[in-house]
């Protein structure tokens, strides 16, 4: 178990009310049907590996490069173009006004996280993609159900889990063939072990999040500010293991390659993101002068940091394990706002802390914010994509950014003992 025993609530909590659960169930079904329709629609129009499964195109090609040229070669743009082009040409269906022209995607991950795709690359591309989606989805759902059991939730707890699985972040993680299930597990196990009083193990687990370090570094900093020194040692050891294994696999060429890729990351890819820079980009597209747009975006980031600091000031002073879900959710929310690059599917990392906060919250507002973050954003995306897919992605990014700001505002006002989120045995 991930926490000591807690007294059960004397009355149903807001998320347990039957009307809310019926609404949650209905929207889960609607989201499932909407995602299935949208996916089949896009496959029929555009095929595979141009939009559907576009990120898996990169992973599959990287797996081939690992097998044939070694892990250090995955950062070579010429090799990526050579191995990605057949996937695009063989499986994509050019659609006028929809399809994107071919360009080789760059891989921004350490060699350790790319090397396992060498196994999948031995399968035919579509088979490998199907296996990856099934494995990715199965592990994601299984891990969320594990937390349902850890929290001691009954049958009703299945609906918040389903909402998380069917969230816009969860859907796009599978739709593109992404790897954010590793972030979900890294954050969830770090939270679990901190709740259990095992900070060293928590740090080791969080080091798995080096696949996308912009999502975990503030979490590590918060644990150190909370004087969890064993967490710092565990995170340090885990980080050395990840970097060391990557150096063994890819050599110095591989380590240099990932840093050069990150330094040269194209700014055009952030327009559908969830960060302050994405908001600034949208303002520029609407005709706002670039300096003013950056200034507004900077104010959004600064405001989020100020609210986050206020949350830390309140919750870091509490020594009980119940503080960690709030600290994790607030820190992950602010990270998505202030980092330089972040996409909707990376928000899957918020899944476990969100679930813990939801099921112990005494207020009704939290459940509606959870509903908006999980299902309403995805339903708006599917509906808007019938008009213009690109616009739908841009709108979704801004909606998720807004929900993360609202999460920070809500947690700022969650100060009373009666509203304290915690784990139940």
TORBARO-309586 format. One line per 5 residues: number of its first residue (from 1); for each residue x, y, z of C-alpha. Coordinates in nm, 2 decimals. Example, Ala and Ser with C-alpha at 12.3 -4.5 7.8 and 13.67 -1.06 7.14 Angstrom:
# TORBARO-309586
1> 1.23 -0.45 0.78 | 1.37 -0.11 0.71
# end
This chain:
# TORBARO-309586
1> 0.00 0.00 0.00 | 0.11 0.36 -0.07 | -0.02 0.52 0.25 | -0.12 0.46 0.61 | -0.48 0.38 0.70
6> -0.72 0.68 0.68 | -1.07 0.70 0.82 | -1.33 0.66 0.54 | -1.54 0.96 0.46 | -1.87 0.98 0.66
11> -2.06 1.07 0.34 | -2.01 1.02 -0.03 | -1.75 1.25 -0.17 | -1.86 1.48 -0.46 | -1.70 1.25 -0.73
16> -1.90 0.96 -0.59 | -2.24 1.12 -0.65 | -2.45 0.91 -0.88 | -2.54 1.19 -1.12 | -2.17 1.28 -1.17
21> -2.08 0.91 -1.22 | -2.35 0.87 -1.48 | -2.23 1.18 -1.66 | -1.87 1.05 -1.64 | -1.98 0.71 -1.78
26> -2.17 0.87 -2.07 | -1.89 1.10 -2.16 | -1.64 0.81 -2.15 | -1.86 0.62 -2.40 | -1.89 0.93 -2.62
31> -1.52 0.99 -2.61 | -1.44 0.63 -2.70 | -1.68 0.65 -3.00 | -1.55 0.99 -3.10 | -1.18 0.87 -3.09
36> -1.26 0.56 -3.28 | -1.45 0.75 -3.55 | -1.17 1.01 -3.58 | -0.89 0.75 -3.60 | -1.07 0.55 -3.87
41> -1.15 0.87 -4.06 | -0.78 0.98 -4.06 | -0.65 0.63 -4.15 | -0.90 0.62 -4.45 | -0.79 0.97 -4.56
46> -0.42 0.97 -4.48 | -0.30 0.62 -4.42 | -0.03 0.56 -4.16 | 0.29 0.72 -4.05 | 0.21 1.07 -4.20
51> -0.03 1.17 -3.92 | -0.16 0.85 -3.75 | 0.14 0.69 -3.59 | 0.38 0.97 -3.70 | 0.59 0.94 -3.38
56> 0.61 0.57 -3.41 | 0.76 0.62 -3.76 | 1.05 0.78 -3.58 | 1.08 0.50 -3.32 | 1.06 0.23 -3.58
61> 1.32 0.39 -3.80 | 1.54 0.45 -3.49 | 1.51 0.08 -3.40 | 1.63 -0.01 -3.75 | 1.92 0.23 -3.72
66> 2.01 0.08 -3.38 | 2.03 -0.27 -3.52 | 2.22 -0.18 -3.84 | 2.43 0.12 -3.75 | 2.44 0.13 -3.37
71> 2.25 0.35 -3.13 | 2.47 0.65 -3.19 | 2.34 0.67 -3.55 | 1.99 0.76 -3.45 | 2.08 1.13 -3.43
76> 2.21 1.14 -3.79 | 1.95 1.33 -4.00 | 2.06 1.15 -4.32 | 2.01 0.80 -4.16 | 1.67 0.91 -4.02
81> 1.56 1.03 -4.36 | 1.68 0.71 -4.53 | 1.48 0.48 -4.29 | 1.17 0.70 -4.24 | 1.11 0.77 -4.61
86> 1.00 0.41 -4.70 | 0.75 0.42 -4.41 | 0.60 0.74 -4.53 | 0.60 0.64 -4.90 | 0.48 0.29 -4.84
91> 0.19 0.36 -4.60 | 0.08 0.72 -4.62 | -0.20 0.84 -4.85 | -0.14 1.19 -4.99 | -0.45 1.39 -4.93
96> -0.47 1.74 -5.08 | -0.51 2.00 -4.81 | -0.45 1.75 -4.53 | -0.12 1.56 -4.57 | 0.21 1.70 -4.45
101> 0.51 1.67 -4.68 | 0.78 1.43 -4.57 | 1.05 1.54 -4.35 | 1.27 1.33 -4.12 | 1.17 1.36 -3.76
106> 1.45 1.40 -3.51 | 1.47 1.19 -3.19 | 1.52 1.39 -2.87 | 1.57 1.10 -2.64 | 1.88 0.94 -2.48
111> 1.99 0.61 -2.66 | 1.87 0.40 -2.37 | 1.51 0.49 -2.45 | 1.54 0.43 -2.82 | 1.73 0.10 -2.81
116> 1.43 -0.12 -2.71 | 1.26 -0.03 -3.04 | 1.53 -0.24 -3.22 | 1.31 -0.54 -3.12 | 0.99 -0.40 -3.26
121> 1.17 -0.30 -3.58 | 1.21 -0.67 -3.67 | 0.84 -0.69 -3.73 | 0.66 -0.55 -4.03 | 0.58 -0.17 -3.98
126> 0.20 -0.20 -3.94 | 0.23 -0.51 -3.72 | 0.49 -0.34 -3.50 | 0.27 -0.03 -3.47 | -0.03 -0.25 -3.37
131> 0.18 -0.43 -3.11 | 0.31 -0.10 -2.97 | -0.03 0.05 -2.94 | -0.17 -0.26 -2.77 | 0.13 -0.28 -2.53
136> 0.12 0.10 -2.47 | -0.25 0.10 -2.40 | -0.25 -0.22 -2.19 | 0.03 -0.09 -1.97 | -0.14 0.25 -1.93
141> -0.47 0.10 -1.84 | -0.32 -0.16 -1.61 | -0.12 0.09 -1.42 | -0.42 0.32 -1.37 | -0.62 0.02 -1.24
146> -0.33 -0.06 -1.00 | -0.38 0.28 -0.85 | -0.75 0.22 -0.83 | -0.67 -0.08 -0.61 | -0.41 0.12 -0.41
151> -0.66 0.38 -0.34 | -0.91 0.13 -0.22 | -1.18 0.24 -0.46 | -1.48 0.03 -0.53 | -1.66 -0.02 -0.87
156> -1.73 0.36 -0.89 | -1.35 0.42 -0.90 | -1.34 0.26 -1.24 | -1.50 0.56 -1.41 | -1.23 0.82 -1.31
161> -0.97 0.56 -1.43 | -1.16 0.53 -1.76 | -1.17 0.91 -1.79 | -0.79 0.93 -1.74 | -0.73 0.65 -2.00
166> -0.97 0.83 -2.25 | -0.83 1.18 -2.18 | -0.70 1.39 -2.46 | -0.35 1.31 -2.34 | -0.41 0.94 -2.32
171> -0.57 0.93 -2.67 | -0.30 1.12 -2.85 | -0.03 0.92 -2.67 | -0.17 0.61 -2.85 | -0.28 0.78 -3.17
176> 0.08 0.91 -3.24 | 0.25 0.60 -3.09 | 0.42 0.80 -2.82 | 0.61 0.69 -2.51 | 0.45 0.89 -2.23
181> 0.35 0.58 -2.03 | 0.70 0.59 -1.90 | 0.63 0.94 -1.75 | 0.30 0.81 -1.60 | 0.48 0.53 -1.43
186> 0.79 0.73 -1.32 | 0.57 0.99 -1.15 | 0.32 0.74 -1.01 | 0.59 0.52 -0.85 | 0.78 0.82 -0.72
191> 0.46 0.95 -0.55 | 0.38 0.60 -0.41 | 0.72 0.56 -0.26 | 0.73 0.90 -0.11 | 0.39 0.83 0.05
196> 0.53 0.51 0.19 | 0.83 0.68 0.34 | 1.08 0.54 0.09 | 1.23 0.85 -0.07 | 1.54 0.67 -0.21
201> 1.32 0.44 -0.42 | 1.11 0.74 -0.52 | 1.41 0.91 -0.66 | 1.52 0.60 -0.85 | 1.18 0.57 -1.01
206> 1.16 0.94 -1.11 | 1.49 0.90 -1.29 | 1.29 0.70 -1.55 | 1.14 1.03 -1.65 | 1.47 1.13 -1.81
211> 1.30 1.03 -2.13 | 1.15 1.38 -2.11 | 1.35 1.56 -1.85 | 1.15 1.89 -1.88 | 0.86 1.70 -1.70
216> 1.05 1.59 -1.39 | 1.33 1.83 -1.30 | 1.10 2.06 -1.10 | 0.96 1.76 -0.91 | 1.31 1.66 -0.81
221> 1.38 2.01 -0.70 | 1.07 2.02 -0.49 | 1.17 1.70 -0.31 | 1.51 1.84 -0.23 | 1.35 2.17 -0.10
226> 1.14 1.94 0.12 | 1.48 1.81 0.26 | 1.42 1.46 0.13 | 1.79 1.40 0.09 | 1.76 1.02 0.03
231> 1.53 1.11 -0.26 | 1.82 1.32 -0.40 | 2.06 1.03 -0.37 | 1.82 0.79 -0.53 | 1.75 1.04 -0.82
236> 2.12 1.10 -0.86 | 2.20 0.72 -0.87 | 1.91 0.66 -1.12 | 2.02 0.95 -1.34 | 2.38 0.82 -1.35
241> 2.24 0.48 -1.45 | 2.03 0.62 -1.73 | 2.31 0.85 -1.86 | 2.57 0.58 -1.81 | 2.37 0.31 -2.00
246> 2.31 0.56 -2.28 | 2.68 0.64 -2.30 | 2.76 0.26 -2.32 | 2.50 0.21 -2.59 | 2.56 0.53 -2.80
251> 2.90 0.65 -2.69 | 2.99 1.02 -2.67 | 2.84 1.05 -3.02 | 2.50 0.95 -2.88 | 2.52 1.19 -2.59
256> 2.63 1.48 -2.81 | 2.36 1.39 -3.06 | 2.07 1.42 -2.81 | 2.19 1.76 -2.69 | 2.24 1.89 -3.04
261> 1.89 1.77 -3.13 | 1.74 1.95 -2.84 | 1.93 2.27 -2.91 | 1.81 2.27 -3.27 | 1.45 2.17 -3.20
266> 1.22 2.34 -3.45 | 1.01 2.62 -3.30 | 0.73 2.54 -3.56 | 0.65 2.23 -3.36 | 0.53 2.42 -3.06
271> 0.23 2.59 -3.21 | 0.00 2.30 -3.09 | 0.18 2.28 -2.75 | 0.06 2.36 -2.40 | 0.33 2.61 -2.29
276> 0.36 2.99 -2.25 | 0.56 3.00 -2.57 | 0.27 2.82 -2.75 | 0.03 3.09 -2.62 | 0.27 3.36 -2.75
281> 0.29 3.19 -3.09 | -0.09 3.20 -3.12 | -0.10 3.57 -3.03 | 0.15 3.64 -3.30 | -0.06 3.44 -3.55
286> -0.36 3.66 -3.45 | -0.16 3.97 -3.54 | -0.02 4.07 -3.20 | 0.33 4.21 -3.24 | 0.59 3.95 -3.15
291> 0.74 4.14 -2.85 | 0.40 4.20 -2.70 | 0.30 3.84 -2.76 | 0.61 3.72 -2.59 | 0.54 3.96 -2.30
296> 0.19 3.82 -2.25 | 0.32 3.47 -2.27 | 0.59 3.56 -2.01 | 0.33 3.70 -1.78 | 0.13 3.38 -1.80
301> 0.45 3.18 -1.70 | 0.53 3.43 -1.43 | 0.18 3.42 -1.29 | 0.18 3.04 -1.29 | 0.51 3.04 -1.10
306> 0.38 3.28 -0.84 | 0.07 3.07 -0.77 | 0.29 2.76 -0.76 | 0.53 2.92 -0.51 | 0.23 3.01 -0.29
311> 0.11 2.65 -0.30 | 0.46 2.53 -0.20 | 0.48 2.77 0.09 | 0.16 2.62 0.23 | 0.21 2.25 0.16
316> 0.59 2.21 0.21 | 0.53 2.30 0.58 | 0.31 2.00 0.63 | 0.51 1.69 0.71 | 0.24 1.42 0.66
321> 0.25 1.21 0.35 | -0.08 1.36 0.23 | 0.11 1.67 0.10 | 0.27 1.48 -0.19 | -0.02 1.44 -0.42
326> -0.09 1.82 -0.41 | 0.28 1.90 -0.45 | 0.31 1.66 -0.75 | 0.00 1.79 -0.92 | 0.09 2.15 -0.88
331> 0.45 2.11 -0.98 | 0.36 1.91 -1.29 | 0.09 2.16 -1.39 | 0.34 2.45 -1.36 | 0.61 2.26 -1.55
336> 0.38 2.22 -1.85 | 0.31 2.59 -1.85 | 0.67 2.72 -1.81 | 0.88 2.47 -2.00 | 1.01 2.56 -2.35
341> 0.84 2.28 -2.54 | 0.55 2.05 -2.44 | 0.27 1.87 -2.62 | -0.07 1.76 -2.50 | 0.02 1.39 -2.47
346> 0.29 1.48 -2.21 | 0.02 1.58 -1.97 | -0.04 1.21 -1.92 | 0.22 1.24 -1.65 | -0.04 1.43 -1.43
351> -0.27 1.12 -1.43 | -0.19 0.96 -1.10 | -0.16 1.28 -0.88 | -0.49 1.40 -1.05 | -0.66 1.07 -0.95
356> -0.55 1.09 -0.59 | -0.65 1.46 -0.55 | -0.99 1.39 -0.71 | -1.09 1.10 -0.49 | -1.01 1.28 -0.17
361> -1.14 1.62 -0.26 | -1.44 1.75 -0.05 | -1.54 2.02 -0.30 | -1.75 1.99 -0.61 | -1.53 2.22 -0.82
366> -1.24 1.97 -0.84 | -1.45 1.71 -1.01 | -1.57 1.94 -1.29 | -1.21 2.05 -1.35 | -1.11 1.69 -1.37
371> -1.39 1.63 -1.62 | -1.28 1.92 -1.83 | -0.91 1.81 -1.82 | -0.99 1.45 -1.91 | -1.29 1.42 -2.14
376> -1.42 1.76 -2.25 | -1.09 1.87 -2.40 | -1.08 1.55 -2.61 | -1.44 1.59 -2.72 | -1.39 1.95 -2.83
381> -1.08 1.83 -3.02 | -1.26 1.56 -3.21 | -1.55 1.79 -3.30 | -1.33 2.08 -3.41 | -1.11 1.84 -3.62
386> -1.41 1.78 -3.85 | -1.35 2.14 -3.96 | -0.97 2.16 -3.96 | -0.73 1.92 -3.79 | -0.45 2.17 -3.75
391> -0.68 2.42 -3.58 | -0.82 2.15 -3.36 | -0.46 2.07 -3.23 | -0.39 2.43 -3.17 | -0.72 2.48 -2.98
396> -0.66 2.16 -2.78 | -0.32 2.29 -2.67 | -0.46 2.61 -2.54 | -0.75 2.44 -2.36 | -0.51 2.21 -2.18
401> -0.29 2.51 -2.09 | -0.60 2.68 -1.94 | -0.70 2.37 -1.74 | -0.34 2.35 -1.60 | -0.36 2.71 -1.49
406> -0.70 2.64 -1.33 | -0.55 2.34 -1.15 | -0.29 2.57 -0.99 | -0.57 2.82 -0.89 | -0.77 2.54 -0.74
411> -0.48 2.39 -0.54 | -0.39 2.74 -0.42 | -0.73 2.75 -0.24 | -0.71 2.39 -0.12 | -0.57 2.46 0.23
416> -0.81 2.32 0.48 | -0.75 1.98 0.65 | -1.09 1.86 0.54 | -1.00 1.91 0.17 | -0.65 1.75 0.20
421> -0.61 1.49 -0.07 | -0.46 1.17 0.05 | -0.44 0.80 -0.03 | -0.67 0.55 0.14 | -0.57 0.19 0.21
# end
